[in-house]
Amino acid sequence: MIYVTRRAEFSASHVYHNPKLSAEENRRLFGKCNNPHGHGHNYTLEVTVAGSINPTTGMVVDLKELKTLLEREVLNLLDHKFLNQEVAAFATKIPTTENIAVEIWSMLAPKLSFGKLHRIRLYETPDLFVDYYGD
Amino acid sequence: MVYLTRRYRFCASHRLHNEALSDDANLRIYGKCDSPFGHGHNYALEVTVAGPIDEATGMVFDLVALDGIVEKEVLERFDHTNLNLDVEDFRARVPTTENVCTEIFHLLEDKLERGGPRNAARLARVRLEETNWNFFEYEGDSRPTA
């Protein structure tokens, strides 16, 4: 088994706010991330696919194909978007980096025709990242 | 168990081309990586060894010994080479980064097991970055079939 990772970047804005909680509770819980106008990040996404090396090609996956899939299924939907307003999944779910990572997993996993999706790693900033293994 | 990772770099060129396939198939599979003159990368290699902390030294693995082994087994062999033409292992095998990654693991595996203090450490992972946008990891649980 070998693990292949492709890295990509997208930029998006979001606000952390749970309408079921009071304004004070939202502020206490989410701090400056609760600013109603939102704020943004340059996200770095790492998608890891596990598989074995095809003896003919020497490759686990076609990286061009993975890049295209990533652009079509993830980046086109998230890049330069206000996640709360423009991405259906986050109309009811707070677009925390945890939730975005899980959402990216469900965007990609059913579309992958090669290898097996192993991990989604999503950096919100260079100092903070989330890993999701699909469980 | 503590994991210790050391990072190295080497520069090499390669061409992704399988003689057993037609020119059309090679172009379809490898795209611009099939360009007949080859092309190069700055590879970043991470070698991870795992083991208990040696009580006498406080270390998992002697870094000077690790550097020496990686230098001799990997960097001297691969750095500033054309992988297809200069490295015996890739005369008959396409030097995809998958294959380079597993090859490095196998080159280091036995040597590292003999190089650790009290022989307790083992090679846990080889991680090879081809570009800033993709990398490959191998933990040695299967040998490549070609």
Interface residues (C-beta under 8 A of the other chain):
Chain A: M1 I2 Y3 V4 T5 R6 R7 A8 T48 S52 I53 P55 T56 T57 G58 M59 V60 D62 L63 K64
Chain B: L16 N18 A20 L21 I29 Y30 G31 R93 V94 P95 T96 E98 N99 C101 T102 N132 W133 N134 F135 F136 E137 Y138 E139 D141 S142 P144 T145 A146
